Amino acid sequence: MRINKLIITDFGPYRGRNEIELSSTEDAPIVLFGGKNGAGKTTLFEAIGFCLHGKSSLGRRTARKDYEQAIRSKLHEYPDGKADTAAVRLEFEYSHMGEVDHYSVERSWRDRGKSIVEDLKVRRNGEIPSELNEDQWQDFLKELVPPGVSQLFFFDGEKIQELASAVESDADFEDSMYSLLGLDLIERLDTDLSIYISQKLEESGVEGINDEIQELQNQRDEIEQEFEDLKQEREQKEQRLAELEDEIDSKESKIAQEGGSYADKREELKERRAELNASIEQLEDQIRDLAEGAYPFTLAPDLCESVVDRLKTETERQNRATARNELTDELDDVLGDEDVWEEMDMPEDQVGQLSDRIQDKLKSRLEIEDEEPELAHQFSEAQRQEIYSLTDQALNDVPDQLADLTESLEDKTRELQEVESGLNKAPDQEVISPLIDDLNELTEEKGAIKSRLEELEEEISTAQTRLERKENEVENKLEQKSRVEDVSERADLASDVRNAVKDFREELAKKKLRKLESKLSERYITLSNKGDFYEKIEIDEENLDITIKTIHGNSKPHTELSAGERQIFATSLLWALAEISDRPLPFIVDTPLGRLDNDHRDNLITHFFPEAAHQVIIFSTDTEIDDHQYKKLEGYISQAYRLEYDEEEGKTVPSEGYFWTEDDEDQRSLGEITS
């Protein structure tokens, strides 16, 4: 693959249509962009990824709303408002089976307010690929330039730093290595086999259960993504909080040195502030406990009294009804006793009449408004007593308790404000005053972060509970499914294949590691400033421990490399992985030299950039590739551009020539080529 042209329209700081020629030759593979910080180098770097991979350029698990937010942030800012459309187009040639095809890929976006509408156009040799439907174009691009492989060729200084940091952590480095080796494709195959097995189970008559499982799994995945996002935000906040505490300690130390007696007074105020914060937190907890208990009943006293009255009335009515029924039953037994009437010498023909009259008279006297009262709720006596106690507490005790706690909270808060005011008062000393201002800003930011961390802890706890509950639902549903499913022969075969895939992954990993070991040794020795001292690199197949062997036979663990050596090691690793990937893609590198010493920079300039690939596109500042280093690269450069940001217009203009290649008045603008 060789990129020939990039056309960017209203994207980032690039106003209107900007057409940039990127063609290169075998003898001069480098296309060099120079620009100061904020000029738009990273925007061009990202634009290539956005054009080829869309949402996938931000990672496989990027949410649609996050992608739309990223695109919305890239819409160009005009003086009179933001553009509502943007587009990036790439023109490149791709060789396959000895034939070279010319492709153009254009991805455009339109902001409709609530959503971003995306449009993708793919052309091969000027025509729409006849074998593909429009909805298959993105999959076609993924096959042409796989996102997982492109990360080996399209990388910036941040990615180099991340990989260099992972070198220090065996676990992180192992994950990075397996991903960069492309073994995640095997994981995808395992996932596809799992889906295939599920489909076979659906054919076995458990479609309904599978639908329920899929729905539960989707819900679980959404909760899991939310959970991971919250943990990531917490990690970022904790990292920033640690940085703030270091900065605050440094500022306070400097204040103590400069401020004399004021520093002592400040320490007293800080101790009192800590005490007040603890008291306020305790009072807030007590108020919260009241609010979560009987307090809501105090908001509706009339309703509480009505409930109590209703319960008492219903209890009385129920007791009366019970007594009436018992008395009536007893009277019926007495009147039905023949011995009673024989003792009274009552004629038999009058017994029935007299019994009826007595019963009617008694019923009329015991009659209540509702013969069968319907209770609002069938409460037990214990439940009634609990309600009486709760309402009595809400109407009599809670208001006084809440008033006392609130008054104490107000007093403590007022005193805290006075203490904070005392801490914020700047001394007269001109030297200390700016330090106090800085310290106040840091303290305010620290308070906001701590508040957010408390919120995050609650949100994370809630999300974790929801996630565990949803996982239990999934497991229960899977158990239900296992009880009713009859696994087909094909599903059994797929399970065997999954086991075979596992074995294949292990063997493939060993094979790739041996090949990587050879290439990595070659590339690291080439780029390292100790190339004459190192002999080779060895990779342990079991745990991925990497050691660097010297010419004297000694071995050095990769975790003991210096910061600069780790960056060179990471660059060498990407170079070696790119070579063994067997993909003819160009290298696109954004600001890769920021933290390297001169020797390592010279090695990259001399060996990596001219030899890394058939095409190398570099985005650099004037301090990374300076005049001296530019002269070393000049013979390998096909195209050179300078990105200049116009602060008055708020736009970046690409011009031909690097920083020192032409005078400013001779620069020929490439920007603002409007169609």
Disulfide bonds with the S-S distance in Angstrom:
none
